[in-house]
């Protein structure tokens, strides 16, 4: 059975929105290698519409980068009620996304990875689909923006810390599983 893994950059003040504007300076060689290793057993890359429209036009054109190359080679799943077609080795998930992801998770194969904590996470969490959260805590304060799990009811988020990894640059990866 597949697992659904969610990985996200989080600032010290809990912000997850627009990490390309504040987290890039911490995504050094050590963090890149860590992220690349996390993709070793991944078959699908899950994105919502906004993430797809942000990453596809940029990442699909990048060559000569092992990390981006690995993501470009993954099958993509795009959850959207408004898109009619997708490219970048992607398939659309329309209708009941939770039901379709549950079906995929029951199949044998490698895992499903999703980057970022977005509106899609509410449906994933409430339907018990997330197997693991890998939160990379960046040693910076952003000040404003969407915060991790801000729209999740407190009693719906019950996580157990299962791993920690400290990077030389001060980033800490905290891996949680739902209880």
C-alpha positions as a Markdown table, in Angstrom:
| # | Residue | x | y | z |
|---|---|---|---|---|
| 1 | Unk | 0.0 | 0.0 | 0.0 |
| 2 | Unk | 1.1 | 3.5 | -0.8 |
| 3 | Unk | 1.5 | 6.3 | 1.7 |
| 4 | Unk | 0.6 | 9.9 | 1.3 |
| 5 | Unk | 3.5 | 12.1 | 2.5 |
| 6 | Unk | 3.2 | 15.9 | 2.9 |
| 7 | Unk | 6.4 | 17.9 | 3.1 |
| 8 | Unk | 6.4 | 21.7 | 3.8 |
| 9 | Unk | 8.7 | 24.6 | 4.6 |
| 10 | Unk | 7.5 | 26.4 | 7.8 |
| 11 | Unk | 8.9 | 29.6 | 9.2 |
| 12 | Unk | 9.5 | 30.0 | 12.9 |
| 13 | Unk | 6.3 | 32.0 | 13.1 |
| 14 | Unk | 4.3 | 29.2 | 11.4 |
| 15 | Unk | 4.0 | 30.7 | 7.9 |
| 16 | Unk | 3.8 | 28.2 | 5.0 |
| 17 | Unk | 2.6 | 30.6 | 2.3 |
| 18 | Unk | 4.9 | 31.6 | -0.6 |
| 19 | Unk | 8.0 | 29.8 | 0.6 |
| 20 | Unk | 9.9 | 30.6 | -2.6 |
| 21 | Unk | 10.2 | 34.2 | -1.3 |
| 22 | Unk | 11.6 | 33.4 | 2.1 |
| 23 | Unk | 12.9 | 29.7 | 2.3 |
| 24 | Unk | 15.2 | 29.5 | -0.7 |
| 25 | Unk | 18.2 | 30.8 | 1.1 |
| 26 | Unk | 18.0 | 27.9 | 3.5 |
| 27 | Unk | 17.6 | 25.2 | 0.8 |
| 28 | Unk | 21.3 | 24.5 | 0.5 |
| 29 | Unk | 23.1 | 21.4 | -0.8 |
| 30 | Unk | 22.4 | 19.5 | 2.5 |
| 31 | Unk | 18.6 | 20.3 | 2.4 |
| 32 | Unk | 18.5 | 19.5 | -1.3 |
| 33 | Unk | 20.1 | 16.1 | -0.7 |
| 34 | Unk | 17.6 | 15.4 | 2.1 |
| 35 | Unk | 14.7 | 16.3 | -0.2 |
| 36 | Unk | 16.1 | 14.2 | -3.0 |
| 37 | Unk | 16.4 | 11.2 | -0.7 |
| 38 | Unk | 12.8 | 11.7 | 0.5 |
| 39 | Unk | 11.7 | 11.2 | -3.2 |
| 40 | Unk | 13.5 | 7.8 | -3.5 |
| 41 | Unk | 10.3 | 5.8 | -2.9 |
| 42 | Unk | 7.8 | 8.3 | -4.4 |
| 43 | Unk | 5.9 | 7.5 | -7.6 |
| 44 | Unk | 3.3 | 10.4 | -7.6 |
| 45 | Unk | 3.6 | 14.1 | -6.9 |
| 46 | Unk | 0.3 | 15.6 | -5.7 |
| 47 | Unk | -0.5 | 19.2 | -6.4 |
| 48 | Unk | -3.5 | 21.5 | -6.1 |
| 49 | Unk | -4.4 | 23.7 | -9.0 |
| 50 | Unk | -2.4 | 26.8 | -7.7 |
| 51 | Unk | 0.7 | 24.7 | -7.0 |
| 52 | Unk | 0.4 | 23.1 | -10.4 |
| 53 | Unk | 0.1 | 26.4 | -12.2 |
| 54 | Unk | 3.0 | 27.8 | -10.2 |
| 55 | Unk | 5.5 | 24.9 | -10.6 |
| 56 | Unk | 4.7 | 23.3 | -14.0 |
| 57 | Unk | 5.7 | 26.2 | -16.3 |
| 58 | Unk | 9.0 | 26.7 | -14.4 |
| 59 | Unk | 10.1 | 23.3 | -13.2 |
| 60 | Unk | 9.2 | 21.5 | -16.4 |
| 61 | Unk | 11.8 | 23.6 | -18.3 |
| 62 | Unk | 14.7 | 23.0 | -15.9 |
| 63 | Unk | 17.4 | 20.6 | -16.9 |
| 64 | Unk | 20.7 | 19.6 | -15.4 |
| 65 | Unk | 19.4 | 19.6 | -11.8 |
| 66 | Unk | 19.1 | 16.2 | -10.1 |
| 67 | Unk | 16.4 | 17.3 | -7.7 |
| 68 | Unk | 14.2 | 19.1 | -10.2 |
| 69 | Unk | 14.9 | 16.3 | -12.7 |
| 70 | Unk | 13.5 | 13.8 | -10.2 |
| 71 | Unk | 10.4 | 15.8 | -9.7 |
| 72 | Unk | 10.0 | 16.3 | -13.4 |
| 73 | Unk | 10.2 | 12.5 | -13.9 |
| 74 | Unk | 7.4 | 11.7 | -11.3 |
| 75 | Unk | 3.8 | 11.2 | -12.4 |
| 76 | Unk | 1.8 | 14.2 | -11.3 |
| 77 | Unk | -1.7 | 14.2 | -9.8 |
| 78 | Unk | -3.4 | 17.6 | -10.0 |
| 79 | Unk | -6.5 | 18.1 | -7.8 |
| 80 | Unk | -8.7 | 20.7 | -9.5 |
| 81 | Unk | -12.3 | 21.4 | -10.2 |
| 82 | Unk | -11.5 | 24.2 | -12.7 |
| 83 | Unk | -8.8 | 22.8 | -15.0 |
| 84 | Unk | -9.7 | 20.8 | -18.0 |
| 85 | Unk | -6.3 | 19.6 | -19.1 |
| 86 | Unk | -2.8 | 19.3 | -17.7 |
| 87 | Unk | 0.7 | 18.6 | -19.0 |
| 88 | Unk | 4.0 | 17.9 | -17.2 |
| 89 | Unk | 3.3 | 14.1 | -17.0 |
| 90 | Unk | 0.1 | 14.9 | -15.0 |
| 91 | Unk | -3.4 | 13.5 | -14.6 |
| 92 | Unk | -6.4 | 15.5 | -13.3 |
| 93 | Unk | -8.1 | 14.4 | -10.1 |
| 94 | Unk | -11.7 | 15.8 | -10.4 |
| 95 | Unk | -14.7 | 15.2 | -8.3 |
| 96 | Unk | -14.1 | 13.4 | -5.0 |
| 97 | Unk | -10.3 | 13.8 | -4.6 |
| 98 | Unk | -10.3 | 12.1 | -1.2 |
| 99 | Unk | -12.0 | 9.0 | -2.7 |
| 100 | Unk | -9.6 | 8.9 | -5.6 |
| 101 | Unk | -6.6 | 9.3 | -3.4 |
| 102 | Unk | -7.9 | 6.6 | -1.0 |
| 103 | Unk | -8.2 | 4.2 | -4.0 |
| 104 | Unk | -4.6 | 5.0 | -5.1 |
| 105 | Unk | -3.3 | 4.5 | -1.6 |
| 106 | Unk | -4.9 | 1.0 | -1.5 |
| 107 | Unk | -2.9 | -0.1 | -4.5 |
| 108 | Unk | 0.6 | -1.4 | -4.3 |
| 109 | Unk | 3.3 | 0.9 | -5.5 |
| 110 | Unk | 5.5 | 3.7 | -4.4 |
| 111 | Unk | 4.3 | 6.6 | -2.4 |
| 112 | Unk | 2.5 | 9.9 | -3.1 |
| 113 | Unk | 4.3 | 13.1 | -2.2 |
| 114 | Unk | 2.7 | 16.5 | -1.7 |
| 115 | Unk | 4.6 | 19.7 | -1.1 |
| 116 | Unk | 3.2 | 22.5 | 1.1 |
| 117 | Unk | 0.3 | 22.8 | 3.4 |
| 118 | Unk | -2.6 | 24.2 | 1.4 |
| 119 | Unk | -6.4 | 24.2 | 1.2 |
| 120 | Unk | -6.2 | 20.7 | -0.1 |
| 121 | Unk | -4.7 | 19.5 | 3.2 |
| 122 | Unk | -8.0 | 20.0 | 5.0 |
| 123 | Unk | -9.7 | 17.3 | 2.9 |
| 124 | Unk | -6.7 | 15.1 | 3.2 |
| 125 | Unk | -6.5 | 15.4 | 6.9 |
| 126 | Unk | -10.3 | 15.1 | 7.6 |
| 127 | Unk | -10.4 | 11.9 | 5.4 |
| 128 | Unk | -7.5 | 10.3 | 7.2 |
| 129 | Unk | -5.3 | 10.2 | 4.1 |
| 130 | Unk | -2.0 | 11.7 | 5.3 |
| 131 | Unk | 0.4 | 9.2 | 6.6 |
| 132 | Unk | 3.3 | 11.5 | 7.4 |
| 133 | Unk | 4.1 | 15.2 | 7.6 |
| 134 | Unk | 7.7 | 16.2 | 7.1 |
| 135 | Unk | 8.0 | 19.9 | 8.3 |
| 136 | Unk | 11.2 | 21.7 | 7.6 |
| 137 | Unk | 11.4 | 24.5 | 10.1 |
| 138 | Unk | 13.3 | 27.4 | 8.7 |
| 139 | Unk | 15.1 | 29.7 | 11.1 |
| 140 | Unk | 13.4 | 32.9 | 10.0 |
| 141 | Unk | 10.4 | 35.0 | 10.8 |
| 142 | Unk | 8.1 | 35.9 | 7.9 |
| 143 | Unk | 5.6 | 38.0 | 9.7 |
| 144 | Unk | 2.5 | 37.4 | 7.5 |
| 145 | Unk | 0.9 | 34.8 | 5.3 |
| 146 | Unk | -1.0 | 31.6 | 5.7 |
| 147 | Unk | 0.1 | 29.6 | 8.7 |
| 148 | Unk | 0.4 | 25.9 | 8.9 |
| 149 | Unk | -2.9 | 24.2 | 9.9 |
| 150 | Unk | -4.6 | 27.5 | 10.5 |
| 151 | Unk | -7.8 | 26.3 | 9.0 |
| 152 | Unk | -7.8 | 22.9 | 10.8 |
| 153 | Unk | -9.9 | 22.4 | 13.9 |
| 154 | Unk | -7.7 | 21.7 | 16.9 |
| 155 | Unk | -9.3 | 18.3 | 17.7 |
| 156 | Unk | -8.6 | 17.1 | 14.1 |
| 157 | Unk | -4.8 | 17.5 | 14.4 |
| 158 | Unk | -3.3 | 14.9 | 16.6 |
| 159 | Unk | 0.3 | 14.1 | 15.6 |
| 160 | Unk | 3.1 | 12.1 | 17.0 |
| 161 | Unk | 6.7 | 13.2 | 16.4 |
| 162 | Unk | 8.6 | 10.2 | 14.9 |
| 163 | Unk | 11.9 | 11.7 | 13.6 |
| 164 | Unk | 14.0 | 14.8 | 13.8 |
| 165 | Unk | 16.9 | 15.9 | 11.7 |
| 166 | Unk | 19.1 | 19.0 | 12.2 |
| 167 | Unk | 20.9 | 20.6 | 9.3 |
| 168 | Unk | 24.1 | 22.5 | 9.7 |
| 169 | Unk | 22.4 | 25.7 | 8.5 |
| 170 | Unk | 19.9 | 25.7 | 11.4 |
| 171 | Unk | 16.9 | 24.1 | 9.6 |
| 172 | Unk | 15.2 | 21.3 | 11.5 |
| 173 | Unk | 13.1 | 18.6 | 9.9 |
| 174 | Unk | 10.4 | 17.3 | 12.1 |
| 175 | Unk | 8.5 | 14.2 | 10.9 |
| 176 | Unk | 5.0 | 13.6 | 12.4 |
| 177 | Unk | 2.5 | 10.8 | 11.9 |
| 178 | Unk | -1.2 | 11.1 | 12.7 |
| 179 | Unk | -2.1 | 9.1 | 15.9 |
